[in-house]
Amino acid sequence: MLLAIDVGNTNTVFAVFDGNEMRGQWRAATDAQRTADEHAVWFGQLMARQSLKLEDIGHVVLSTVVPQCLSALKLLCKQYCGCTPLVVGDLDVDLGIAVNVAQPAEVGADRLVNAVGAHNQYEGPLIIIDFGTATTFDAINADGSYEGGLIAPGINLSLESLHQAAAQLPRIAVRRPEKVIAKSTVPAMQSGIYWGYIGLIEGIVQRMKAEYGGNMKVVATGGLAPLYSDGTIVIDAIDPDLTIRGLQKIFERNRRDES
């Protein structure tokens, strides 16, 4: 079986594939201090609930935007799965797409993995919106090539900054308000964070399409994608497994026997 690991700034996702079937997917808070043994304990227990065990894993593919996590995860693969992981970003890993930016090494691994996953699933050209710790917008050409994008502050990050910087503003949950014009503080914050980001999404998508010079399908991923898709017509598809499926495709392209 294949284990795909996507390490983000906030969460780490583990998914197990048996062929093309996803047997299970689990999420944990990203913690650079977590050891290989700690990973094995909690992950092994979760796998057992799906009648799986670490010894079932024959191959691992992973991407990370937190380099400090890489060593423990590599050790997890070696000690508990008996394999060496395929790491997106290593020089010998073929993504199967061109990266048409000035400094390809500076592009986050998650954004390139998303490009691979989206190109394999949807007809291009594409705009990928990823609602993560940061909100990213990426342009993918019809041939799958990565053409660049932009990075905006993440929604939860913006909320936390607002709370910390203003003494009288509380922490709030993200929700869609019924009205834009609010009558009290909490609804005003909810309206600003929701409709403000809807305006950002719609404005950036419009400008990206105009700059590209043609129509582009918009695919959204990340935990808040369904909530924000509900407030705009510019998002054409929601794909919560985009990154994990991208990792699977990269593994298939680079598959090799490992010991």
N, C-alpha and C positions, 0 to 999 in steps of 0.2 A: 504493500500500500504506500501511497504518497502522503507525506505530511507537508502542508504549505503553511508558512509562518509569515505574517505581515506585522512588522513592528512599527507602530506609529508613535508619535510623541505622547499621546495620551493612553491609547489602548494597544494591546497586542492580540491579534487574532490567530488562532490555530485551527486548521481544517484538515480533515483526513479524507482522502479520495481512494476509492476502490475502483480502478479504471476511471471512467468518467462520472461515476456516482459519488456524490459527497456524502460520506457516512456520518459526519458530525462536524460541528463548528462551535468553537468556544472562544470567549473573550476574557482577557484579564487586564488589569491596569499595568501599564508599562513601568517597570522598575529596574533601573540599571544595576541595583544592588542585589537583585535576586540571583541565586546561584543555580547551577545546573541541577543539583539535587532538589532544590525547592521547586523548580519547574517540574521535575519528574514526579514529585509527590502529588501536587494538585492536578497536573495534567493527566497523570495515570489514573487518578480517582475518577475524573470526569470521563475519560475514555471507557472505563469499566462500566459506566452506566449505559454505554452503547454496545456493550459486549466486545470491546476492543481492548488491546493492551499495547504498550510501547514496543514490545517485541514484534508486533505485526507490521511495524513501519520498516520499509525497505529502502525508501528514498526520502530526501527532504529538500525542499526548495524554500528559500527565505529571502525577504528583502527587509531592510531596516533603514529608518531615518535617524536612529539613535545608535551610533557606532559602539557606545559603551556596553550595549546589550549583546553584541555579537559573540564575544568570547564564551559567555556562559551558554548561549544557545548552541554554539558549535560543540561544546563539551557535552551538552545534553544529547545531541545527535550521535556523537561518538560512543559515549558510555552506555546509553540506554537504548539506542536504535541501531547501533553498529554500522553507521554510515557517515560519510562526509557530506555536508549539505552543499547544494548548488546555491551560491550567493549572488543575487542580482547586483551588478556593479563590478564584480570581478572581471578582469580583462578577457578571460576565456569564455565568458557567458555571452551567447549570441541572442539578442532580443528579437531579431528578425525585422526590425524597423530602423529607419534612419533617424538620427537625432539632429535636426537642422537648427542648432543654436551655436553661439560663439564658443561656449564652454560646456560641452556635453556632460562632463564629470560633475558639474554643479547642479544638474537637474536632480531633484529628489527621486530616489528609487521608486517610491510609491507612484509618482506621476508617470514614470515610464511604464511601470507594470500596468497601470490603468489604461495607458495607450494601447498596449498589447491586448489586454482583455477586451477593450471596446472595439478595436479593429476586427477582432475575431468574431464578435457578436453582432455588430451593427454595420450598416452600409455608411461609408463616409462621404464627404468630410464631416468631422464631428467636433463638438465642444463638450469637454468633460468638466463638470462641476463637482468637486469633492468637498463635502462639508465635514472637515476634520478640525484639528487644532487650529489650523489655518484654513481659510476657504480658498481653494485654488480653481483657476479656470485654465484649461489647456486646449490648444487647437491641434487636431489630428487631420492630416490630409487624407484624401481618398485612398492613397496607396498605403496608409498606415503610418506614414512618417510623422514624427513629433515636430511641430512647427513653433513651439514656444507657448507662453501663456503669462499668467499674472498670479500674484499672491496677495490676498487680502486678510486682515485679521479674522480669526475664527469667531463664530457667534458666541460661544460660551466664554471665550477669552475676552471678547468685548464686554460682555456682561460683568465678568469678574473685575475687569479694569474700572468699569463705571462704579461698581460697588466700593472698590478700594479707594478710588480717588474722591468720591463724594460722600461725606460723613452721614448724610441723611438719606442716602439711597440704599435700599435693602438688596439682598440677593433675591433674585426672582427666577421662576421657571420660564422657559420659552414656550409661548403659545400664540395662537392666532387670535388677535382681538377682533371683536365684531365691528368696531369703528376705529378709524384712524385718529380722530380727535378725542382724546381721553379727558375724563373729568377728575381724575385723582392720580397720585404719584405712580403707584404700581401699574395701572393700566397704561399710563403715559410711557413708562419704561418698556412695557411689553409691545406697545404700538411702535415705538422707536426701533426696537431691536428686530421686530418682525417686518413691518412695512418698510423700514429703512433698508433692510437687506433685500427685500423684494425689489425695491428701487435699484439697488446696486446690481442685483442679478440681471434684471431686465435691461438696465443701461449698458452693462458690460457685454452681454450677449449681443445686443444691437450693434455696438461698436465693433465687436469681433467679426460679426458677419459682414459689416460694411467694409472693414479692412481686408477681410479675406476675399471679398468680391463675389460672394455666392451664398446660397443657402447651406446651412450646416445643421445637422441633427444634434440636439442637446441632450446629453445623458448625465443624470445626477446620481451620485453615490454618497455614502456616509450616513450617519445616524439621523441627521435632521433633514435629509433629502425629501422624505414623504411630506413632512410638515410644510416645507417651503414650496414644494411642487404644488401643493393644494392652493397656494395663493397666486399663482401665475400660470399663464398659458405657454410660456417660452420653453419650459422643460418638457421634452418629448417622451422621455423614458426614465424610470428609476431602476437602478441595478445595485442592490445592496452587496452582491457578491463579486463586483467588478474586479477588485484587486486580487482576491483569492483565485478567481478564474484566470486572471492574467498570469499569476504565478504558475498555475497548472499548465498553461500553454507554453510558457517559457521552459518549464521542465521538459515537456514533450519535445520541444525543439532541440534541447540540449541533452536528451536522455543518453546516459552512458552507464556502464557497469561500474559500481563503486564497491569498495570494501572498507 
